[in-house]
Amino acid sequence: MDSAGIIVLILIVLTTFISYKGFSSSRIFERYKFRVDRILINKDYKRLITSGFLHVSWTHLIFNMFGLYVFSGVVGSTLGSLNFLIIYFASLVGGELLSLLIHRNEGDYSSVGASGAVCGVMFASVAIYPDMGIGLFLLPISIPGWIFALLYVLFSIYGIRSQKNNIGHDAHLGGALAGMFLALAMHPSVIIYNYGKILIILVPTVVFIYLIITRPGTLLVDNLFYKTHKDFYSIDHKYNADQKDRQQEIDKILDKISRRGMKSLSKKEKETLEAYSKNVR
């Protein structure tokens, strides 16, 4: 087994172990999962990475680790073990950042899983070998990687817009984009031979993300018929504002304790602090 293979094995074992701990301990799961208000308000940035080592079920975990095993060989053998690691973790963080951007006004939005990182490795493989065959689940056929990637991008965009299920399509798309860009930067010669297929994949992805940033209203749909949420932003902005005010209140109480001690707190301040401590356990 080469060094890249050893790294993949370590990632699989480590992710499996941490996911298992999360299955058996809600405290661990809650402390390390991706959650918008904990990241934006509490500045708990480690969750951008730790959430990638947690999963909601054994099926979720096995599916992701199988995908990592299948696609890691191409990236590791072509770009090397160090670049593979860079792509894996950059895709993980890239996926979480896109998710954070899309759900920035939903303070209680949370997610877990290595899917963003795995998608990054998969799209890095497609960037290097766009004509590689990718099999369709439970079907005895395969399609060229670039077509699979394009269909995956379109499906992810629809999933983000329709919000029809509990799948983190935004993290998948962000991770995929990060992985593909990094692979192209690390192995630019493939652009010369495969620029047409690469552009077909990248253009709709980049355009969609541009619209997210400049015209966030394009996201406000319920289903295939694109029914608009009319009160989405007002409700979520209010939620985040309330959370921020609450955090500022807690900071003032903690500062008062550091200066004057616990006995200086009023009854209301003690109740506020106690309620907060229950929520963060």
Buried (B, 14 or more C-beta within 10 A) or exposed (E): EEEBBEBBEEBBEEBBEBBBBBBEEEEBBBBBBBBBBBBBBBEBEEBBBBBBBBBBEEEBBEBBBEBBBBBBBBBBBBBBBEBBBBBBBBBBBBBBBBBBBBBBBBBEBBBBBBBBBBBBBBBBBBBBBBEBEBEEEEEEEEEBBBBBBBEBBEBBBEBBBBBEEEBBBBBBBBBBBBBBBBBBEBBEEBEEEBEEBBEBBBEBBEEBBEBBEEEBEEBBBEEEEEEEBEEBEEEBEEBBEEBBEBBEBBEEBEEBBEEEEEEEBEEEBEEBBEEBEEEEE
